């Protein structure tokens, strides 16, 4: 690499902006990744719009780096990082206030946020893994998902929802999937035992399948109280969005789950992907300079899979 600057996307005042910034340098226990693909997530829309501070999850800054998911090649290794230059990897840029993140030509991540990329998959496919799979994995842990338990997943056809259904089914959990009427075949194929169409009375429909209510819900679609009413007394409700969790009525344990980087969990997900146990879904690819188009497409809704930026 000869250039000392690179292109990167920042947000904070509306649409994403492409800027020229210095190429970052890896410090101890860090790696620099030459980005081959970066996922676009709903969280990126909030970062770009500058609304993070409104939810109390970040300070109000002039700008924020964009991009949580990355797939690419290690091109610089800090002391003790444990990777080799040239390794293909995926990683999660979990911190919210960094000036430059994964939607760039290079990104520096802590080694604890990086795992080898799955073999036999494109960079775009690999870039759909980190944020969504770790969010699902950790939400299922918070929900107490274990064999024989029942779980409602709202937004089950979405990028996070799909991982929730597949990972829960792999844990032996009996899943009720809530999604659009046209998504029944999709979510059943991911492992859902029961299906509820969006627009139905959630509690009544779920309790028709699981009398007494499900043990837990992970509310990816932000239904709030409507989903809470489908949970049994003393069950668990997991919200994935700040500031939207309902009151824990009927002794229900309500919590909001924020993702974290975890190389060990990411490595387990990679092994499941390589074994054909998890489905990677790329909806569409955009060049980095078309990030605003990708954001607009994501905001319009109805996407099945993940949009990916290619530097």
C-alpha positions as CSV (number, residue, x, y, z in Angstrom):
1,X,0.0,0.0,0.0
2,X,1.4,3.3,-1.0
3,X,-1.4,5.8,-0.4
4,X,-1.6,7.5,3.0
5,X,-5.3,8.4,2.6
6,X,-8.4,6.4,1.9
7,X,-12.1,6.8,1.3
8,X,-14.5,6.3,4.2
9,X,-18.2,6.9,4.9
10,X,-19.3,9.1,7.8
11,X,-22.7,10.2,9.0
12,X,-24.4,12.2,11.7
13,X,-26.3,14.9,9.7
14,X,-28.5,12.9,7.3
15,X,-27.3,10.9,4.3
16,X,-23.9,9.2,4.4
17,X,-20.9,11.3,3.2
18,X,-17.8,9.9,1.5
19,X,-14.7,11.6,2.8
20,X,-10.9,11.3,2.4
21,X,-9.2,10.4,5.7
22,X,-5.8,9.1,6.8
23,X,-5.3,5.3,6.5
24,X,-5.5,4.0,10.1
25,X,-2.6,2.1,11.7
26,X,-2.9,-1.1,13.7
27,X,-1.8,-0.9,17.3
28,X,-1.0,-3.7,19.8
29,X,-3.5,-6.6,19.6
30,X,-5.1,-5.0,16.5
31,X,-5.3,-5.8,12.8
32,X,-5.8,-3.6,9.9
33,X,-8.2,-5.0,7.3
34,X,-8.3,-4.1,3.6
35,X,-12.1,-4.0,3.2
36,X,-13.6,-6.2,0.5
37,X,-17.2,-5.8,1.6
38,X,-19.1,-4.0,4.3
39,X,-22.7,-4.7,5.4
40,X,-25.4,-2.0,5.7
41,X,-27.6,-2.4,8.7
42,X,-30.6,-0.5,10.1
43,X,-28.3,0.8,12.9
44,X,-26.3,2.5,10.1
45,X,-29.4,4.6,9.3
46,X,-29.6,5.8,12.9
47,X,-25.9,6.6,12.9
48,X,-26.1,8.5,9.6
49,X,-29.2,10.4,10.8
50,X,-27.4,11.5,14.0
51,X,-30.1,10.1,16.2
52,X,-27.9,7.9,18.4
53,X,-27.8,10.6,21.1
54,X,-31.6,10.7,21.2
55,X,-31.6,7.1,22.4
56,X,-28.9,7.8,25.0
57,X,-26.4,5.3,23.4
58,X,-23.8,7.8,22.2
59,X,-22.7,11.4,22.7
60,X,-23.9,14.0,20.3
61,X,-21.0,14.4,17.9
62,X,-20.5,16.3,14.6
63,X,-19.9,13.0,12.8
64,X,-19.6,9.2,13.3
65,X,-17.9,6.5,11.3
66,X,-20.3,4.2,9.5
67,X,-20.3,0.5,9.2
68,X,-20.3,-2.4,11.7
69,X,-19.7,-5.5,9.4
70,X,-16.6,-6.1,7.5
71,X,-15.1,-8.8,5.3
72,X,-11.6,-8.4,3.9
73,X,-7.9,-9.3,4.1
74,X,-5.5,-8.6,6.9
75,X,-2.8,-6.2,5.7
76,X,-1.2,-5.0,8.9
77,X,-0.8,-6.8,12.3
78,X,-0.1,-5.3,15.6
79,X,1.9,-7.0,18.3
80,X,0.1,-9.9,19.9
81,X,-2.8,-9.8,17.5
82,X,-2.5,-13.5,16.5
83,X,-3.3,-13.0,12.8
84,X,-1.1,-13.1,9.6
85,X,-1.0,-10.6,6.8
86,X,-3.0,-12.0,3.9
87,X,-5.6,-13.9,6.0
88,X,-9.2,-13.5,4.9
89,X,-11.3,-12.4,7.9
90,X,-14.6,-11.0,9.1
91,X,-15.1,-8.6,12.0
92,X,-17.4,-6.4,13.9
93,X,-16.7,-2.7,14.6
94,X,-19.0,-2.5,17.6
95,X,-18.1,0.9,19.1
96,X,-20.4,3.7,18.1
97,X,-18.3,6.8,18.4
98,X,-15.3,5.9,16.2
99,X,-14.6,8.5,13.5
100,X,-14.0,5.8,10.9
101,X,-15.5,2.3,10.8
102,X,-16.1,-0.6,8.4
103,X,-17.6,1.3,5.5
104,X,-14.2,2.4,4.2
105,X,-11.3,1.1,2.3
106,X,-9.4,0.1,5.4
107,X,-10.5,-0.5,9.0
108,X,-8.6,-1.3,12.2
109,X,-10.2,-3.7,14.7
110,X,-9.2,-5.3,17.9
111,X,-8.2,-8.9,17.4
112,X,-11.0,-9.9,19.8
113,X,-13.5,-8.6,17.2
114,X,-12.1,-10.6,14.3
115,X,-12.4,-14.2,13.1
116,X,-11.3,-16.0,9.9
117,X,-13.8,-15.7,7.0
118,X,-15.8,-18.8,6.0
119,X,-14.2,-20.7,3.2
120,X,-16.1,-21.1,0.0
121,X,-18.2,-17.9,0.3
122,X,-17.8,-14.4,-1.3
123,X,-16.7,-11.4,0.6
124,X,-20.2,-9.9,0.2
125,X,-21.7,-13.0,1.7
126,X,-19.2,-13.0,4.6
127,X,-19.9,-9.4,5.3
128,X,-23.5,-10.2,6.2
129,X,-22.4,-12.3,9.2
130,X,-21.0,-10.4,12.1
131,X,-23.5,-7.9,13.4
132,X,-26.6,-9.9,12.6
133,X,-25.4,-13.3,13.8
134,X,-23.8,-12.0,17.0
135,X,-27.0,-10.0,17.8
136,X,-29.0,-13.2,17.3
137,X,-26.6,-15.4,19.2
138,X,-26.4,-13.0,22.2
139,X,-30.2,-12.3,22.2
140,X,-30.9,-16.1,22.4
141,X,-28.5,-16.3,25.3
142,X,-30.4,-13.5,27.0
143,X,-33.7,-15.2,26.2
144,X,-32.6,-18.5,27.9
145,X,-33.0,-20.4,24.6
146,X,-32.4,-24.1,25.2
147,X,-33.8,-27.4,24.0
148,X,-37.6,-27.7,24.4
149,X,-38.2,-24.0,25.1
150,X,-40.6,-22.0,23.0
151,X,-39.6,-18.7,21.4
152,X,-41.4,-16.1,19.4
153,X,-39.3,-14.3,16.9
154,X,-40.8,-11.1,15.4
155,X,-39.5,-9.8,12.1
156,X,-38.4,-13.4,11.4
157,X,-37.8,-12.9,7.7
158,X,-35.4,-10.0,8.3
159,X,-31.6,-10.3,8.4
160,X,-31.4,-10.6,12.2
161,X,-34.7,-12.5,12.4
162,X,-33.4,-15.2,10.0
163,X,-30.4,-15.8,12.1
164,X,-32.6,-15.9,15.2
165,X,-34.8,-18.6,13.7
166,X,-32.0,-20.7,12.4
167,X,-29.8,-20.5,15.5
168,X,-32.7,-21.1,17.8
169,X,-33.8,-24.2,15.9
170,X,-30.2,-25.5,16.0
171,X,-30.4,-25.1,19.8
172,X,-33.5,-27.3,19.9
173,X,-35.8,-24.4,20.5
174,X,-39.4,-24.6,19.2
175,X,-39.9,-21.3,17.2
176,X,-42.9,-19.3,16.4
177,X,-42.0,-17.0,13.5
178,X,-43.9,-13.8,12.9
179,X,-43.4,-12.3,9.4
180,X,-45.2,-11.1,6.3
181,X,-47.8,-13.5,4.9
182,X,-45.6,-14.1,1.9
183,X,-42.6,-15.2,4.0
184,X,-44.1,-18.3,5.6
185,X,-42.2,-20.7,3.3
186,X,-38.9,-18.8,3.9
187,X,-39.1,-18.9,7.7
188,X,-40.3,-22.5,7.9
189,X,-37.3,-23.4,5.8
190,X,-35.1,-21.6,8.3
191,X,-36.5,-23.9,11.0
192,X,-39.7,-22.3,12.4
193,X,-42.2,-24.8,13.7
194,X,-45.1,-22.4,13.7
195,X,-46.0,-19.3,11.7
196,X,-47.9,-16.1,12.4
197,X,-48.6,-13.6,9.7
198,X,-48.0,-9.9,10.3
199,X,-51.3,-8.1,10.9
200,X,-52.8,-10.9,13.0
201,X,-53.5,-10.4,16.7
202,X,-50.1,-11.5,17.9
203,X,-51.0,-12.8,21.4
204,X,-54.1,-14.7,20.2
205,X,-52.3,-16.3,17.2
206,X,-49.3,-17.3,19.2
207,X,-51.3,-18.7,22.1
208,X,-53.3,-20.8,19.6
209,X,-50.1,-22.6,18.8
210,X,-48.5,-22.5,22.3
211,X,-51.3,-22.4,24.9
212,X,-50.3,-20.4,27.9
213,X,-47.8,-18.3,25.9
214,X,-44.2,-18.8,24.7
215,X,-41.3,-18.9,27.1
216,X,-39.6,-16.0,25.5
217,X,-39.7,-13.5,22.6
218,X,-36.9,-11.7,20.8
219,X,-38.6,-8.6,19.4
220,X,-36.7,-7.8,16.2
221,X,-39.8,-6.1,14.7
222,X,-40.2,-3.7,17.6
223,X,-43.8,-4.8,18.4
224,X,-43.5,-4.0,22.1
225,X,-46.6,-4.7,24.2
226,X,-48.3,-6.8,21.4
227,X,-45.4,-9.2,21.5
228,X,-45.2,-9.1,25.3
229,X,-48.8,-10.3,25.6
230,X,-47.7,-13.5,23.8
231,X,-45.3,-14.4,26.6
232,X,-46.2,-16.6,29.5
233,X,-46.2,-15.2,33.0
234,X,-42.6,-15.1,34.3
235,X,-41.2,-15.5,30.8
236,X,-38.6,-13.4,29.0
237,X,-38.8,-10.5,26.6
238,X,-35.7,-9.3,24.7
239,X,-35.8,-6.0,22.9
240,X,-33.1,-5.2,20.3
241,X,-33.7,-1.4,20.1
242,X,-32.9,1.2,22.7
243,X,-35.8,2.9,24.4
244,X,-38.6,0.6,23.2
245,X,-38.7,-2.2,25.8
246,X,-42.2,-2.4,27.4
247,X,-42.8,-2.6,31.1
248,X,-42.3,-6.1,32.5
249,X,-45.9,-7.0,33.2
250,X,-46.9,-10.4,34.8
251,X,-43.4,-11.0,36.1
252,X,-41.9,-11.1,32.6
253,X,-38.1,-10.4,32.6
254,X,-37.7,-7.6,30.1
255,X,-34.3,-6.5,28.9
256,X,-32.7,-4.7,26.0
257,X,-29.8,-6.6,24.4
258,X,-26.9,-4.6,22.8
259,X,-24.5,-6.6,20.6
260,X,-20.9,-7.0,21.5
261,X,-17.9,-8.2,19.5
262,X,-16.9,-11.7,20.4
263,X,-14.3,-13.6,18.3
264,X,-15.1,-17.0,19.9
265,X,-18.8,-16.7,19.1
266,X,-18.0,-15.4,15.6
267,X,-15.8,-18.4,15.1
268,X,-18.6,-20.7,16.1
269,X,-20.9,-19.0,13.6
270,X,-18.3,-19.4,10.8
271,X,-18.1,-23.1,11.5
272,X,-21.9,-23.4,11.3
273,X,-21.9,-21.4,8.0
274,X,-19.2,-23.7,6.5
275,X,-21.2,-26.8,7.7
276,X,-24.2,-25.5,5.7
277,X,-26.3,-24.9,8.9
278,X,-26.7,-21.2,8.5
279,X,-28.0,-19.2,5.5
280,X,-26.2,-16.2,4.2
281,X,-28.5,-13.8,2.3
282,X,-27.1,-10.9,0.2
283,X,-30.0,-8.7,-1.1
284,X,-27.9,-6.4,-3.3
285,X,-24.4,-4.9,-3.7
286,X,-23.6,-1.2,-4.1
287,X,-20.3,0.6,-4.7
288,X,-19.1,2.7,-1.7
289,X,-20.0,5.9,-3.5
290,X,-23.6,4.8,-3.8
291,X,-24.0,4.4,-0.1
292,X,-26.9,6.9,0.0
293,X,-28.8,4.8,-2.5
294,X,-28.2,1.7,-0.3
295,X,-29.5,3.6,2.8
296,X,-32.6,4.8,0.9
297,X,-33.3,1.2,-0.2
298,X,-32.9,-0.1,3.3
299,X,-35.2,2.6,4.7
300,X,-37.9,1.7,2.2
301,X,-38.1,-1.7,3.8
302,X,-39.1,-5.1,2.4
303,X,-35.6,-6.4,2.0
304,X,-34.9,-10.1,2.5
305,X,-31.2,-10.3,3.3
306,X,-28.6,-7.7,3.7
307,X,-27.3,-4.8,1.5
308,X,-23.6,-4.8,1.0
309,X,-21.1,-2.0,0.0
310,X,-18.1,-2.8,-2.1
311,X,-15.1,-0.3,-1.9
